[in-house]
Amino acid sequence: MELLVDAMNVVGSRPDGWWRDREGAVRRLIERLVALAAVDGDSIAVVVDGSPYESVPEGDDVGVTVVYARARGANAADDRIVAALERHEDPAAVTVVTSDRALQVRVRALGAEVVGAGALLARIDGLGSTRPR
């Protein structure tokens, strides 16, 4: 499966205090996605809002590709996700992970599948050893 993850939408879907440490929350999500990729063999790309965090560099991290939406504005990550799909040779082969309804409409119009943040987190939680701390 090829996943394209709206990082802050997934991070923000659980009120676990992520807003006190955004960098740590993103890092933990990436670690959990690396575990998922290792178990399921998924190809995973994660789009994060803002400038790169020191502890979460842009690039490939053992099966998970991290990219940053550096543009300013509320929809910067959404726009980066849509642009990636527009460049993809087969957007229908991509599943976008987001609960953002406006983004869901945009990516479905390009032919991509959509799953909500909760579905991804439930899948990750099912791995057992990577349960949230």
C-alpha positions in Angstrom: 0.0 0.0 0.0 1.2 3.5 -0.7 0.3 6.0 2.0 0.5 9.8 2.0 0.0 11.1 5.5 -1.2 14.5 6.6 1.0 14.5 9.7 -0.5 17.3 11.8 -4.0 16.1 11.0 -3.1 12.7 12.4 -1.2 14.1 15.4 -4.0 16.5 16.2 -6.7 13.8 16.1 -5.9 12.7 19.7 -5.9 15.2 22.6 -2.8 13.7 24.2 -1.0 17.0 24.9 0.8 17.0 21.5 0.5 20.8 21.3 3.0 21.1 24.2 5.7 19.4 22.1 4.9 19.4 18.4 8.3 18.2 17.4 8.1 15.2 19.8 4.6 14.4 18.6 5.7 14.4 15.0 8.8 12.3 15.9 6.7 9.7 17.7 4.3 9.5 14.7 7.2 8.9 12.3 8.6 6.2 14.6 5.3 4.5 14.7 5.0 4.7 10.9 8.5 3.3 10.5 7.3 0.3 12.6 4.2 0.0 10.4 6.2 0.1 7.2 8.5 -2.6 8.6 5.6 -4.9 9.4 3.3 -4.3 6.4 5.8 -3.2 3.8 3.8 -0.1 3.1 5.4 2.8 1.2 4.8 5.8 3.4 5.3 9.5 2.9 4.5 12.1 5.6 3.8 15.7 5.0 4.5 18.0 8.0 3.6 21.7 8.3 6.3 24.3 8.7 10.1 24.3 8.8 11.9 21.0 9.4 12.4 19.9 13.0 16.0 19.2 14.1 15.1 15.7 15.3 12.9 14.9 12.3 14.9 15.7 9.2 13.4 15.8 5.7 14.2 12.7 3.7 13.8 8.9 3.9 13.9 7.4 7.4 13.9 3.6 7.1 10.9 3.3 4.8 9.1 6.5 5.6 9.8 9.7 3.6 9.4 12.9 5.5 8.6 16.2 3.6 7.8 19.6 4.9 5.3 22.1 3.7 7.3 25.2 4.2 4.9 27.6 2.6 2.9 29.8 4.9 -0.8 29.5 5.3 -3.4 27.2 6.7 -3.4 24.8 3.8 0.3 24.5 3.1 0.4 20.7 3.8 -2.8 20.2 2.0 -1.4 21.9 -1.1 1.8 19.9 -0.9 -0.2 16.7 -0.7 -2.3 17.7 -3.7 0.8 18.6 -5.7 2.4 15.2 -4.9 -0.7 13.5 -6.2 -0.8 15.7 -9.3 2.8 14.6 -10.1 2.1 10.9 -9.3 1.8 8.6 -12.3 -1.1 6.8 -10.7 -2.9 8.8 -8.0 -5.5 5.9 -7.6 -2.6 3.8 -6.2 -2.2 6.3 -3.3 -4.2 6.3 0.0 -4.2 9.7 1.7 -4.5 9.7 5.4 -6.4 12.7 6.7 -9.7 13.6 8.4 -9.7 17.1 6.8 -12.9 17.1 4.7 -11.7 19.8 2.3 -8.5 17.8 1.6 -10.5 14.6 1.2 -12.6 16.3 -1.6 -9.4 17.6 -3.3 -7.6 14.2 -3.3 -10.6 12.2 -4.3 -11.1 14.4 -7.3 -7.6 13.3 -8.4 -8.5 9.6 -7.9 -6.8 8.9 -4.6 -8.3 6.8 -1.8 -8.8 8.4 1.6 -8.8 7.0 5.1 -9.2 9.0 8.3 -6.6 9.6 10.9 -8.4 7.3 13.4 -8.2 4.3 11.0 -4.4 4.8 10.6 -3.9 5.1 14.4 -6.0 2.0 15.1 -3.8 0.1 12.6 -0.7 1.4 14.3 -2.1 0.7 17.7 -2.7 -2.9 16.6 1.1 -3.4 16.2 1.2 -3.7 20.0 4.8 -2.8 20.8 4.4 0.7 19.4 1.4 1.8 21.6 1.5 5.4 22.5 3.5 6.3 25.6 
